[in-house]
């Protein structure tokens, strides 16, 4: 896998692990994949804006081959371990400051619960 296209896996809340070593990860490719916790980015040379935004479970990132890292690529993740090239210039402090620090869980509806949720909403509407 060389390229992960724009919004390719956006909002795939069931995605936990991604097998493959992409070279380019386009805009919002994994945006809001809240359960994504494992991905090998060691071959990635380009990661575009919001590629991993809101990936709360992503905590280890290897960017040893990075050449272009756009702003907000990892906004609101939980990165605690970051491997990066020594001579690649980037605002690493900004990346650290953008990490998810809240202790509360964001609301997400799992696909298998949608029917149950719809029935509860109908019951509430009937009661009104």
ZANU-227320 format. One line per 8 residues: number of its first residue (from 1); their letters; for each residue x, y, z of N, C-alpha, C. Coordinates in pm, 1 decimal. Example, Ala and Ser with C-alpha at 12.3 -4.5 7.8 and 13.67 -1.06 7.14 Angstrom:
BEGIN
1	AS	1319.0 -569.0 780.0 1230.0 -450.0 780.0 1320.0 -330.0 780.0 ~ 1285.0 -225.0 708.0 1367.0 -106.0 714.0 1290.0 3.0 787.0
REM end
This chain:
BEGIN
1	XXXXXXXX	85.2 -118.0 0.0 0.0 0.0 0.0 88.7 122.9 0.0 ~ 74.8 202.5 -103.3 156.4 323.4 -114.8 79.8 448.5 -73.5 ~ -50.1 452.1 -105.2 -129.8 572.2 -84.4 -260.3 537.5 -14.4 ~ -291.9 612.9 89.8 -423.8 605.7 153.3 -493.2 735.3 114.0 ~ -600.2 724.6 37.2 -667.2 840.7 -19.4 -744.2 924.6 80.0 ~ -783.8 1041.8 34.8 -858.8 1138.8 114.0 -984.5 1073.9 172.7 ~ -998.4 1081.3 305.0 -1114.3 1031.4 380.0 -1140.3 882.4 359.1 ~ -1039.8 806.5 319.0 -1056.7 664.3 286.9 -1117.4 583.6 401.4
9	XXXXXXXX	-1073.2 606.3 522.9 -1123.4 532.1 638.2 -1186.2 625.4 741.2 ~ -1219.1 744.9 701.5 -1274.7 844.2 792.5 -1397.6 789.2 864.9 ~ -1399.5 804.7 995.8 -1510.8 763.8 1083.1 -1530.8 612.6 1090.9 ~ -1430.6 534.3 1060.3 -1439.3 388.0 1076.8 -1410.4 356.0 1223.3 ~ -1512.7 367.0 1306.7 -1492.6 351.6 1451.2 -1456.9 209.2 1491.2 ~ -1480.6 111.9 1405.0 -1446.3 -27.1 1435.6 -1299.6 -58.7 1405.7 ~ -1232.9 25.6 1329.8 -1094.2 1.4 1290.2 -1000.8 16.1 1409.9 ~ -928.1 -92.6 1440.6 -834.4 -91.9 1553.9 -689.3 -97.6 1506.5
17	XXXXXXXX	-662.9 -181.9 1409.2 -527.8 -200.1 1356.2 -531.6 -185.9 1205.1 ~ -427.3 -128.0 1150.2 -416.2 -116.2 1005.4 -287.6 -184.1 963.4 ~ -299.9 -282.9 876.5 -183.5 -357.1 828.5 -138.7 -295.6 696.5 ~ -14.1 -263.6 687.3 41.2 -200.7 567.8 131.6 -86.0 607.9 ~ 214.0 -43.2 515.8 306.9 67.0 539.9 288.8 172.6 431.4 ~ 190.4 260.4 446.9 166.6 361.3 343.7 281.4 461.1 334.6 ~ 300.5 513.3 215.0 401.6 615.8 191.2 337.1 754.1 200.4 ~ 212.9 765.0 152.2 137.8 890.5 156.2 3.2 865.3 223.8
25	XXXXXXXX	-28.7 949.8 322.7 -158.7 943.8 390.2 -224.9 1079.2 366.5 ~ -332.3 1078.1 287.5 -394.7 1203.9 246.6 -490.5 1259.6 352.6 ~ -537.7 1380.1 323.7 -624.6 1458.5 412.2 -737.9 1374.7 472.2 ~ -747.0 1373.3 604.3 -855.0 1308.2 680.0 -870.8 1159.2 651.0 ~ -765.4 1093.9 606.3 -773.1 951.7 569.6 -823.1 863.9 684.2 ~ -782.3 893.6 806.4 -823.7 815.6 923.4 -892.7 904.5 1026.6 ~ -945.5 1016.8 983.8 -1008.9 1111.8 1075.2 -1121.6 1045.1 1154.2 ~ -1121.0 1064.5 1284.4 -1224.5 1013.9 1375.0 -1228.9 861.2 1382.1
33	XXXXXXXX	-1118.6 796.0 1357.6 -1108.3 650.7 1381.4 -1069.0 634.7 1528.1 ~ -1166.0 651.1 1615.2 -1140.3 665.5 1758.5 -1077.5 542.9 1823.1 ~ -1087.7 427.1 1761.0 -1030.2 305.4 1818.4 -900.9 261.1 1751.0 ~ -855.1 335.7 1652.1 -729.6 301.2 1585.0 -614.5 317.2 1683.6 ~ -548.1 207.3 1713.7 -439.8 214.4 1812.6 -306.6 167.8 1756.5 ~ -307.9 102.8 1640.8 -183.5 49.1 1587.5 -176.9 69.4 1436.4 ~ -66.2 130.9 1394.0 -44.6 153.4 1251.8 103.5 178.3 1229.4 ~ 158.6 115.1 1128.3 300.7 130.4 1097.0 318.6 244.6 997.5
41	XXXXXXXX	369.7 356.2 1045.4 393.0 473.3 960.4 540.9 493.3 929.9 ~ 621.1 391.2 951.7 766.3 404.3 935.6 808.4 433.8 791.5 ~ 726.9 398.2 692.7 759.5 424.6 552.3 695.4 553.6 501.0 ~ 609.7 615.2 581.2 536.4 734.4 537.2 629.8 853.4 520.6 ~ 622.4 915.7 402.6 700.4 1037.9 382.7 610.9 1161.3 376.6 ~ 478.9 1140.6 358.1 384.4 1251.7 352.3 259.7 1217.3 432.6 ~ 226.1 1304.8 527.5 102.0 1290.6 603.7 33.5 1426.0 600.1 ~ -86.1 1426.8 541.1 -156.8 1552.7 519.4 -242.0 1592.7 639.9
49	XXXXXXXX	-297.3 1713.3 631.0 -376.0 1773.0 738.5 -491.3 1682.4 783.2 ~ -508.4 1671.8 913.8 -616.1 1594.6 977.4 -615.1 1446.2 943.3 ~ -507.1 1395.5 888.9 -501.6 1254.4 849.6 -539.5 1161.5 964.4 ~ -497.1 1195.3 1085.3 -526.4 1113.2 1202.8 -597.9 1193.1 1311.3 ~ -664.7 1300.2 1273.2 -736.8 1381.6 1370.6 -842.2 1300.1 1443.9 ~ -852.1 1319.9 1573.5 -949.1 1253.1 1661.9 -927.3 1102.5 1673.4 ~ -808.1 1056.3 1644.7 -774.0 914.6 1666.7 -724.1 901.6 1810.3 ~ -817.6 904.0 1904.3 -786.1 910.9 2046.7 -700.1 795.3 2096.1
57	XXXXXXXX	-710.2 679.2 2034.2 -638.4 560.5 2082.0 -497.9 548.0 2024.7 ~ -464.7 630.6 1927.9 -332.3 623.7 1865.3 -229.4 687.6 1958.0 ~ -135.2 606.6 2009.3 -40.3 662.2 2105.5 106.7 642.4 2069.4 ~ 137.1 553.5 1976.3 275.7 534.8 1932.4 285.2 563.7 1783.3 ~ 376.7 653.9 1747.5 390.4 693.7 1608.0 538.1 692.3 1568.8 ~ 566.7 626.6 1456.2 702.0 620.8 1402.4 703.5 697.4 1270.4 ~ 767.3 811.9 1270.4 773.9 897.1 1151.2 916.0 906.4 1097.1 ~ 990.0 797.6 1103.2 1132.7 801.0 1068.1 1160.0 839.5 922.6
65	XXXXXXXX	1061.3 824.8 832.9 1081.6 857.1 691.1 1010.5 984.4 647.1 ~ 953.8 1059.1 741.8 869.4 1173.5 707.5 947.8 1284.6 636.0 ~ 884.8 1340.0 531.9 939.9 1451.7 456.1 844.1 1570.4 463.5 ~ 712.2 1540.8 463.8 609.5 1644.7 472.5 505.5 1603.1 576.2 ~ 493.5 1683.4 681.0 393.5 1660.9 785.6 312.8 1788.9 798.5 ~ 188.7 1784.1 750.3 106.4 1904.7 751.4 49.4 1930.7 890.9 ~ 10.3 2057.0 913.1 -47.1 2096.8 1041.5 -170.4 2014.1 1074.6 ~ -188.4 1989.0 1201.6 -305.5 1917.9 1254.4 -316.1 1773.7 1207.0
73	XXXXXXXX	-209.2 1717.2 1156.4 -213.3 1578.5 1108.8 -252.4 1481.7 1219.6 ~ -211.5 1511.8 1342.3 -239.4 1424.3 1456.3 -315.6 1498.0 1566.0 ~ -401.4 1591.3 1529.2 -472.3 1669.8 1630.0 -567.5 1581.4 1711.3 ~ -563.0 1599.5 1841.7 -646.3 1525.4 1936.8 -624.0 1374.9 1932.7 ~ -500.3 1334.9 1918.8 -462.9 1194.4 1938.0 -412.0 1181.6 2081.3 ~ -352.9 1070.6 2114.0 -297.1 1050.1 2248.5 -152.9 1003.2 2237.8 ~ -76.1 1067.4 2153.5 60.9 1023.3 2126.4 148.5 1041.9 2249.5 ~ 202.8 931.0 2295.8 295.7 935.7 2409.2 436.3 895.2 2365.8
81	XXXXXXXX	447.2 832.3 2249.1 576.9 789.4 2197.0 586.4 829.5 2049.9 ~ 688.9 908.2 2017.4 704.7 959.2 1881.7 848.9 940.4 1836.2 ~ 865.9 867.8 1726.3 998.4 852.8 1665.4 1000.2 940.5 1541.1 ~ 1103.8 1024.9 1530.3 1110.6 1119.4 1419.6 1254.6 1138.6 1376.2 ~ 1275.5 1182.4 1251.9 1411.9 1208.4 1205.5 1470.5 1331.3 1276.1 ~ 1596.7 1326.9 1305.0 1662.7 1436.6 1377.5 1663.5 1567.1 1299.0 ~ 1678.9 1559.1 1169.3 1697.4 1680.5 1089.9 1570.3 1727.3 1019.0 ~ 1456.3 1669.8 1053.4 1330.3 1713.9 993.0 1274.3 1828.0 1076.9
89	XXXXXXXX	1255.3 1943.8 1014.6 1205.2 2060.1 1087.4 1053.1 2059.7 1090.3 ~ 1000.4 2067.6 1210.5 855.6 2072.9 1232.2 832.6 2131.5 1370.7 ~ 717.4 2188.9 1393.0 683.7 2242.3 1524.9 634.7 2127.1 1612.7 ~ 729.0 2052.9 1668.9 694.5 1935.6 1750.3 621.3 1976.0 1877.9 ~ 647.9 2097.1 1927.2 576.9 2144.4 2046.1 428.2 2160.7 2014.9 ~ 397.8 2213.2 1896.8 257.8 2227.8 1857.2 190.2 2091.3 1851.1 ~ 258.2 1993.5 1794.4 201.4 1858.8 1786.5 173.0 1806.1 1926.9 ~ 265.0 1826.8 2018.6 245.8 1782.5 2157.1 128.7 1856.0 2221.9
97	XXXXXXXX	118.5 1987.0 2199.3 11.6 2066.9 2258.5 -126.3 2029.6 2204.8 ~ -132.1 1970.4 2086.7 -260.0 1935.3 2024.6 -312.3 1798.7 2068.5 ~ -240.6 1731.6 2155.0 -281.5 1597.2 2194.3 -404.9 1600.2 2283.0 ~ -482.7 1495.5 2275.7 -607.4 1479.9 2351.0 -574.4 1467.9 2499.2 ~ -625.1 1560.2 2579.5 -594.7 1559.7 2722.0 -718.1 1536.3 2808.0 ~ -832.8 1538.2 2749.8 -955.9 1524.0 2826.7 -972.2 1382.6 2879.6 ~ -1031.4 1372.4 2997.5 -1053.4 1240.3 3056.1 -1190.0 1184.0 3020.9 ~ -1276.4 1265.5 2961.6 -1408.4 1213.0 2925.9 -1405.1 1146.1 2788.8
105	XXXXXXXX	-1498.8 1057.2 2764.8 -1510.7 989.3 2636.2 -1608.1 1067.2 2548.4 ~ -1574.3 1080.9 2423.4 -1666.3 1143.7 2330.2 -1774.7 1043.3 2292.8 ~ -1893.0 1094.0 2267.7 -2005.7 1007.4 2234.1 -1986.9 950.5 2094.1 ~ -1999.4 820.9 2083.1 -1998.7 756.8 1952.1 -2100.1 643.8 1955.2 ~ -2172.0 628.2 1847.7 -2273.3 524.2 1838.9 -2216.9 409.6 1757.7 ~ -2215.0 292.0 1816.9 -2166.1 175.0 1746.4 -2275.7 123.5 1653.9 ~ -2239.7 79.7 1533.2 -2339.2 37.1 1434.6 -2438.7 -66.5 1487.0 ~ -2394.2 -159.4 1568.7 -2484.9 -263.4 1617.9 -2588.2 -209.3 1716.8
113	XXXXXXXX	-2568.2 -88.7 1767.5 -2659.6 -28.5 1864.6 -2758.8 68.5 1800.3 ~ -2745.7 92.9 1672.1 -2830.1 192.0 1605.7 -2977.5 154.0 1612.3 ~ -3010.5 28.3 1583.4 -3150.3 -15.9 1586.0 -3210.2 3.7 1725.4 ~ -3134.4 -35.1 1826.6 -3180.2 -18.9 1965.2 -3203.3 128.8 1997.1 ~ -3113.7 214.3 1952.6 -3126.3 357.5 1974.9 -3248.4 414.1 1902.5 ~ -3273.8 368.3 1780.2 -3390.5 414.0 1704.8 -3520.2 378.8 1777.4 ~ -3528.6 258.1 1832.3 -3648.0 216.1 1905.8 -3670.0 302.0 2029.9 ~ -3563.9 334.7 2099.9 -3575.4 418.5 2219.2 -3621.0 559.2 2182.9
121	XXXXXXXX	-3571.1 611.9 2072.9 -3611.6 745.6 2028.9 -3759.3 746.9 1992.0 ~ -3805.5 643.0 1920.9 -3947.3 633.8 1884.9 -4034.7 628.8 2008.7 ~ -3992.2 555.3 2111.0 -4069.0 545.0 2235.3 -4078.5 680.9 2304.8 ~ -3971.3 755.4 2304.4 -3971.4 888.3 2366.3 -4062.8 982.3 2289.1 ~ -4057.4 977.1 2156.7 -4142.0 1063.3 2073.8 -4289.4 1031.3 2096.5 ~ -4323.3 901.9 2104.7 -4462.5 862.3 2131.0 -4509.7 912.6 2266.8 ~ -4421.3 911.9 2364.4 -4456.9 954.7 2499.6 -4483.5 1104.9 2506.9 ~ -4427.6 1179.0 2414.1 -4448.0 1324.4 2413.5 -4583.6 1354.6 2355.8
REM end
